[in-house]
């Protein structure tokens, strides 16, 4: 099987799949497996990379996305979440620094902008990452579409990717 690593776009060919030192023909969600891959070195594989089948539409790396988040009580030390706040995003096995670029209005009767989200609020936001990351829309692939936002070792929000902005 031809594979592609996201976000690096490195390509290789899987020659063997192992589970507990036994060769298997396929693996399912949640299985811990080892892959023998031709065409890739160990230095090309990093934490947070996602392995995709190169023959079907692979996952594309993104830097900007829209998400629905629920602000947790851990954000009380911040006071509120506002545009420009930089936090760490943790998703599957990767992390990246992201900045709140826009907070969408919660009520369409407002002027179109909501400046802040407080603990207990749920809202839609646009986040911009400092690097390309492998995320997917939650409805397409739930395990790659949910994440946590952390600030100074406190989890301040959890969220779902609802739209990705391809770069």
C-alpha positions in Angstrom: 0.0 0.0 0.0 1.3 3.5 -0.9 1.1 5.9 2.0 1.6 9.6 2.6 2.5 11.3 5.9 0.6 14.4 6.8 1.6 17.2 7.2 5.1 16.5 5.8 3.7 15.0 2.5 6.5 12.3 2.6 5.6 9.2 0.7 6.4 5.5 1.1 5.2 2.0 0.6 4.1 -0.3 3.5 5.6 -3.8 3.1 4.5 -5.3 6.4 2.0 -4.5 9.3 2.8 -6.0 12.7 0.7 -6.3 15.8 2.5 -7.7 18.9 5.4 -9.0 16.6 2.9 -10.9 14.4 2.3 -10.1 10.8 -1.3 -9.0 10.1 -3.1 -8.0 6.9 -5.1 -5.0 8.2 -5.5 -3.0 11.4 -8.6 -1.3 12.8 -9.2 1.9 14.8 -7.3 1.9 18.1 -4.9 -0.9 17.1 -1.3 -0.3 18.1 0.8 -1.5 15.1 4.2 -1.4 13.6 4.7 -0.6 10.0 7.6 -1.6 7.8 7.9 1.2 5.2 10.1 1.5 2.1 11.1 5.0 1.0 10.9 6.7 4.4 13.6 7.1 7.1 13.0 7.3 10.8 13.9 11.0 10.7 11.0 11.7 8.3 8.4 10.3 10.8 7.5 12.6 13.7 5.0 12.7 16.6 1.6 13.9 15.4 2.0 12.8 11.8 -0.9 10.9 10.3 -0.4 8.1 7.9 -2.9 8.1 4.9 -3.6 5.8 2.0 -2.1 7.7 -1.0 -4.4 6.1 -3.5 -7.5 7.7 -2.0 -8.0 11.4 -1.2 -5.4 11.9 1.6 -5.9 14.3 4.6 -4.5 17.8 3.8 -2.5 19.7 6.3 -4.1 22.9 7.6 -3.1 26.1 9.5 -6.5 27.7 9.9 -9.8 26.2 10.9 -13.2 27.0 12.4 -14.2 25.2 15.6 -17.0 25.0 18.1 -15.6 25.1 21.6 -16.9 24.8 25.1 -15.0 27.0 27.6 -14.3 25.1 30.8 -13.9 26.4 34.4 -10.1 26.1 34.0 -10.3 29.3 31.9 -11.4 31.3 35.0 -7.8 32.2 35.7 -7.7 33.9 32.3 -11.0 35.8 32.9 -12.2 35.3 29.4 -11.1 34.1 25.9 -10.7 36.9 23.4 -9.2 37.6 20.0 -5.4 37.3 19.9 -5.1 34.9 22.8 -2.4 32.3 22.1 -2.9 28.7 23.5 -1.7 25.2 22.9 -3.9 22.8 20.9 -3.7 19.1 21.7 -5.3 16.7 19.2 -4.7 13.0 18.8 -0.9 12.7 19.1 0.1 16.2 18.1 0.2 19.7 19.6 0.6 23.2 18.2 0.3 26.8 19.3 -2.9 28.4 18.0 -4.2 32.0 18.1 -7.8 33.0 18.4 -8.3 34.9 15.2 -12.1 35.5 15.3 -14.9 34.8 17.7 -18.2 34.3 15.9 -21.4 35.8 17.3 -23.6 33.5 19.3 -26.7 35.5 18.4 -27.4 36.6 14.9 -29.2 39.7 16.2 -25.9 41.2 17.4 -23.7 43.3 15.2 -21.8 40.3 13.9 -19.0 40.2 16.4 -18.7 38.8 19.9 -15.6 39.9 21.7 -15.2 37.3 24.4 -16.1 33.8 25.6 -16.4 33.2 29.3 -16.2 30.0 31.4 -19.4 28.0 30.6 -19.9 29.5 27.2 -20.1 27.6 23.9 -19.1 29.3 20.7 -17.6 29.2 17.3 -14.1 30.5 16.7 -11.5 30.7 14.0 -8.1 29.4 15.1 -4.8 29.9 13.3 -1.9 27.6 14.0 1.8 28.5 13.9 2.5 25.4 11.8 0.7 23.0 9.5 -1.2 20.3 11.5 -3.2 17.1 10.6 -6.8 17.8 11.6 -10.1 16.8 10.0 -13.6 17.9 10.2 -15.3 16.1 13.1 -18.2 14.8 11.1 -15.7 13.2 8.6 -13.3 11.7 11.1 -14.1 12.1 14.8 -10.7 11.0 16.2 -8.9 13.7 14.1 -11.6 16.4 14.7 -11.7 16.8 18.5 -9.2 18.7 20.5 -8.3 20.4 23.8 -7.0 23.9 24.3 -4.5 24.5 27.1 -3.0 27.6 28.7 -0.3 27.4 31.3 -1.0 23.7 31.9 -4.7 24.3 32.5 -7.3 22.9 30.0 -9.4 25.9 29.2 -11.6 24.5 26.4 -12.5 21.5 24.4 -13.7 21.6 20.8 -14.7 20.1 17.5 -13.3 21.1 14.1 -16.3 22.2 12.0 -14.6 23.7 8.9 -11.0 23.7 7.7 -9.4 26.4 5.7 -6.9 24.8 3.3 -3.6 26.7 2.8 
